[in-house]
């Protein structure tokens, strides 16, 4: 099954993919798997649609960025922050003629579950957030200073504390008016169950017929319902999870072939094809523009 973006999305991103000047600095927690901070002072690239196995927060420090999600386009201006829900299929990047500077953090499911244990929220309150939420520069600055400036120099327990406190602030922060075009993500217990199976078994070959049997639905109806709820098919969702897990291995000591195999791709060729489809470049090119700090 081939992942195809709609024509509107392609028009928005295609003119910048070939003309990029980009470098990343990447910090990863030694204590919490999947907790990472990505910073770029030179970023001139946009990306096709992809997803992350994490809640994503993007601070635009200079310039303007554009996020495309569920057929809608959101612009994030200098100083503002954008919150992208867990496993939300989205694309975009810099917007305009100048490069942007940004700081990005991925908050993995382990932190979300820890947060839920400490609060009255249930997991659906995180899973079914608005797909995109843009917050004001004042709120964005406060959370950025509290979270980014402290994470890199503290213990695991304090990392959890900083991250969960920031999650609480993000949940109660009022979105800017222009991001209220997004309603909360729809939910369905069968689709929640299928997503859990796919996230837990992303590296395995999973038959859609068996997934349908798991939730007592017709196979075609399951695919249709899954796409209605998430915006993509179960196959696309699983590929997106695989690519995101492999992405985190690229900037490590793992070879690209090991990253491909670990994430569940049949071979490096398949990995290269799907990675480029979702990030607009090969895994090797992605490795070259990033540097672990």
C-alpha positions as CSV (number, residue, x, y, z in Angstrom):
1,X,0.0,0.0,0.0
2,X,1.5,3.3,-1.1
3,X,1.2,6.4,1.1
4,X,-0.1,9.3,-1.0
5,X,-0.4,12.9,0.2
6,X,-3.2,14.9,-1.3
7,X,-2.4,17.5,-3.9
8,X,-2.8,20.5,-1.6
9,X,-0.2,19.1,0.8
10,X,2.2,18.4,-2.1
11,X,2.0,22.0,-3.4
12,X,2.8,23.3,0.0
13,X,5.9,21.3,0.6
14,X,7.3,20.3,-2.8
15,X,8.9,23.6,-3.7
16,X,11.3,23.6,-0.6
17,X,12.4,20.0,-0.4
18,X,15.2,20.4,-2.9
19,X,16.6,23.7,-1.6
20,X,17.4,23.2,2.1
21,X,20.1,24.4,4.4
22,X,19.6,22.5,7.6
23,X,21.5,21.2,10.6
24,X,20.2,19.7,13.9
25,X,21.7,19.3,17.3
26,X,20.0,16.4,19.1
27,X,20.0,15.7,22.9
28,X,18.6,12.4,24.2
29,X,17.9,11.4,27.7
30,X,20.1,8.7,29.2
31,X,17.2,7.8,31.5
32,X,14.0,8.0,29.6
33,X,13.7,6.3,26.2
34,X,12.3,8.5,23.5
35,X,12.7,11.8,25.4
36,X,14.7,14.0,23.0
37,X,15.3,17.7,22.2
38,X,16.1,18.7,18.7
39,X,17.4,22.2,18.0
40,X,18.3,24.0,14.8
41,X,19.6,27.5,14.2
42,X,19.6,26.9,10.4
43,X,16.5,25.2,9.1
44,X,15.2,25.6,5.6
45,X,13.3,22.4,4.9
46,X,9.8,21.1,4.9
47,X,8.7,17.5,5.3
48,X,6.0,15.2,3.8
49,X,3.5,13.7,6.2
50,X,4.8,11.5,9.0
51,X,4.0,10.7,12.6
52,X,5.9,10.4,15.9
53,X,5.5,7.9,18.8
54,X,5.5,10.9,21.1
55,X,3.8,14.2,21.9
56,X,5.7,16.8,20.0
57,X,6.2,20.4,21.1
58,X,7.8,22.9,18.6
59,X,9.0,26.4,19.6
60,X,9.6,28.7,16.7
61,X,12.4,30.9,17.8
62,X,12.8,32.8,14.6
63,X,10.8,33.0,11.3
64,X,7.5,31.3,10.6
65,X,6.6,27.6,10.3
66,X,3.7,25.9,8.7
67,X,2.1,22.6,9.8
68,X,-0.3,20.6,7.6
69,X,-2.7,18.2,9.3
70,X,-6.0,16.7,8.4
71,X,-6.3,18.8,5.4
72,X,-5.8,22.1,7.3
73,X,-2.8,24.4,7.4
74,X,-1.6,26.1,10.6
75,X,1.0,28.9,10.7
76,X,3.2,29.2,13.8
77,X,4.8,32.6,14.1
78,X,8.0,33.6,15.8
79,X,7.8,33.1,19.6
80,X,4.8,30.8,19.5
81,X,4.7,27.1,20.2
82,X,2.8,24.3,18.5
83,X,1.7,21.0,20.2
84,X,1.2,18.0,17.9
85,X,-0.7,15.1,19.5
86,X,0.7,11.7,19.9
87,X,0.8,9.7,16.6
88,X,-0.8,12.5,14.7
89,X,-0.1,12.3,10.9
90,X,1.3,15.7,9.8
91,X,3.7,17.5,7.5
92,X,5.2,20.9,7.0
93,X,8.2,22.9,8.2
94,X,9.7,26.4,7.4
95,X,7.4,28.9,5.8
96,X,8.6,31.9,3.8
97,X,11.9,32.9,2.2
98,X,14.1,32.8,5.2
99,X,15.4,29.9,7.3
100,X,13.8,29.3,10.7
101,X,15.3,28.6,14.1
102,X,13.4,26.2,16.4
103,X,13.5,24.0,19.4
104,X,11.5,20.7,19.4
105,X,10.9,18.2,22.2
106,X,9.4,14.7,21.9
107,X,7.6,13.6,25.1
108,X,7.3,9.7,24.9
109,X,4.4,7.6,26.1
110,X,6.3,6.6,29.3
111,X,6.2,10.2,30.5
112,X,2.5,10.5,29.5
113,X,1.7,7.3,31.5
114,X,3.7,8.6,34.5
115,X,1.8,11.9,34.3
116,X,-1.5,10.1,34.3
117,X,-0.6,8.3,37.4
118,X,0.0,11.6,39.2
119,X,-3.2,13.3,38.0
120,X,-6.9,12.9,37.4
121,X,-6.5,12.8,33.6
122,X,-7.1,9.5,31.8
123,X,-5.1,8.4,28.8
124,X,-7.9,9.4,26.4
125,X,-7.4,13.0,27.5
126,X,-4.0,12.8,25.9
127,X,-4.8,10.6,23.0
128,X,-7.7,12.7,21.9
129,X,-6.3,16.1,22.3
130,X,-6.7,18.5,19.4
131,X,-4.4,17.3,16.5
132,X,-2.7,20.7,16.5
133,X,-2.7,23.3,19.3
134,X,-0.9,26.6,19.0
135,X,-0.1,28.6,22.2
136,X,0.8,32.2,22.7
137,X,4.4,33.4,22.9
138,X,4.1,34.3,26.6
139,X,2.9,30.8,27.5
140,X,5.4,29.2,25.1
141,X,8.3,31.1,26.6
142,X,7.4,30.1,30.2
143,X,7.2,26.4,29.4
144,X,10.3,26.5,27.2
145,X,12.4,28.1,30.0
146,X,11.2,25.6,32.6
147,X,11.5,22.5,30.5
148,X,14.4,22.9,28.0
149,X,16.8,24.7,30.2
150,X,16.5,22.1,33.0
151,X,16.1,18.7,31.3
152,X,19.7,18.4,30.1
153,X,21.2,18.7,33.5
154,X,19.1,16.8,35.9
155,X,18.4,13.2,37.1
156,X,15.7,10.9,35.8
157,X,13.3,11.7,38.5
158,X,13.6,15.4,37.9
159,X,13.3,14.9,34.2
160,X,10.0,13.2,34.8
161,X,8.9,16.0,37.1
162,X,9.8,18.8,34.7
163,X,8.1,17.0,31.8
164,X,4.9,16.1,33.7
165,X,4.5,19.7,35.0
166,X,4.9,21.0,31.5
167,X,2.3,18.5,30.3
168,X,-0.2,19.9,32.9
169,X,0.4,23.4,31.7
170,X,0.0,22.4,28.1
171,X,-3.3,20.7,28.7
172,X,-4.8,23.8,30.4
173,X,-3.2,26.4,28.1
174,X,-5.8,28.2,25.9
175,X,-5.1,27.7,22.2
176,X,-4.8,30.7,19.9
177,X,-7.9,31.5,18.0
178,X,-6.5,30.3,14.7
179,X,-5.9,26.8,16.0
180,X,-9.4,26.3,17.2
181,X,-10.4,25.2,13.7
182,X,-9.3,21.7,15.0
183,X,-11.8,19.9,17.1
184,X,-10.7,17.2,19.5
185,X,-9.7,14.0,17.8
186,X,-12.6,11.6,17.4
187,X,-12.4,8.3,19.3
188,X,-13.7,4.8,19.0
189,X,-12.9,1.9,21.4
190,X,-12.1,-0.5,18.5
191,X,-9.7,1.9,16.9
192,X,-8.0,2.6,20.3
193,X,-7.5,-1.1,20.6
194,X,-6.1,-1.5,17.1
195,X,-3.7,1.4,17.7
196,X,-2.4,-0.2,20.9
197,X,-1.8,-3.5,19.0
198,X,0.0,-1.7,16.2
199,X,2.2,0.4,18.6
200,X,3.1,-2.7,20.6
201,X,3.9,-4.9,17.6
202,X,5.1,-2.4,15.0
203,X,8.0,-4.6,13.9
204,X,5.8,-7.6,13.2
205,X,3.8,-8.5,10.1
206,X,0.2,-7.9,11.1
207,X,-2.7,-9.2,9.0
208,X,-5.6,-6.7,8.8
209,X,-8.1,-9.6,8.8
210,X,-6.8,-10.7,12.2
211,X,-7.0,-7.1,13.4
212,X,-10.6,-7.0,12.3
213,X,-11.3,-10.3,14.1
214,X,-9.7,-8.8,17.3
215,X,-12.4,-6.1,17.4
216,X,-15.2,-8.0,15.8
217,X,-15.5,-5.8,12.7
218,X,-15.6,-6.4,9.0
219,X,-12.1,-5.9,7.5
220,X,-13.2,-3.2,5.0
221,X,-15.2,-1.4,7.7
222,X,-12.2,-1.5,10.0
223,X,-10.0,0.2,7.4
224,X,-12.6,2.8,6.7
225,X,-13.3,3.5,10.4
226,X,-9.5,3.6,11.2
227,X,-9.0,6.2,8.4
228,X,-12.0,8.2,9.5
229,X,-10.6,8.4,13.1
230,X,-6.9,8.8,12.4
231,X,-6.7,10.2,8.9
232,X,-4.7,7.2,7.6
233,X,-5.0,3.4,7.2
234,X,-3.8,0.8,9.7
235,X,-0.9,0.0,7.3
236,X,0.2,3.6,7.1
237,X,0.0,3.9,10.8
238,X,2.2,0.9,11.4
239,X,4.7,2.1,8.8
240,X,4.8,5.5,10.4
241,X,5.6,4.0,13.8
242,X,8.3,1.9,12.2
243,X,9.9,4.9,10.5
244,X,9.8,6.9,13.8
245,X,11.5,4.1,15.7
246,X,14.2,3.7,13.0
247,X,14.7,7.5,13.0
248,X,15.7,7.4,16.6
249,X,18.3,4.7,15.8
250,X,19.9,6.7,12.9
251,X,21.8,9.1,15.2
252,X,23.2,6.2,17.3
253,X,25.9,3.6,16.9
254,X,23.5,1.4,14.9
255,X,24.1,0.9,11.2
256,X,21.3,1.8,8.8
257,X,20.7,-1.9,8.1
258,X,20.4,-2.6,11.8
259,X,18.0,0.3,12.2
260,X,15.9,-1.1,9.3
261,X,15.8,-4.6,10.7
262,X,15.1,-3.5,14.3
263,X,12.1,-1.4,13.1
264,X,10.7,-4.3,11.2
265,X,11.6,-3.5,7.6
266,X,12.3,-6.4,5.3
267,X,15.6,-4.8,4.1
268,X,17.4,-1.5,3.9
269,X,15.9,-0.8,0.5
270,X,12.3,-0.8,1.9
271,X,13.5,1.3,4.8
272,X,15.1,3.9,2.5
273,X,11.9,4.1,0.4
274,X,9.5,4.6,3.3
275,X,11.8,6.9,5.1
276,X,12.3,9.2,2.1
277,X,8.5,9.2,1.5
278,X,7.9,10.4,5.1
279,X,10.9,12.7,5.5
280,X,11.8,13.8,2.0
281,X,15.4,12.5,2.2
282,X,17.2,9.2,2.7
283,X,18.2,7.9,6.1
284,X,21.9,8.6,5.2
285,X,21.1,12.2,4.4
286,X,19.1,12.5,7.6
287,X,22.1,11.2,9.6
288,X,24.4,13.7,8.0
289,X,22.4,16.8,9.0
290,X,22.0,15.7,12.7
291,X,24.6,15.7,15.5
292,X,24.1,14.2,18.9
293,X,25.1,16.6,21.7
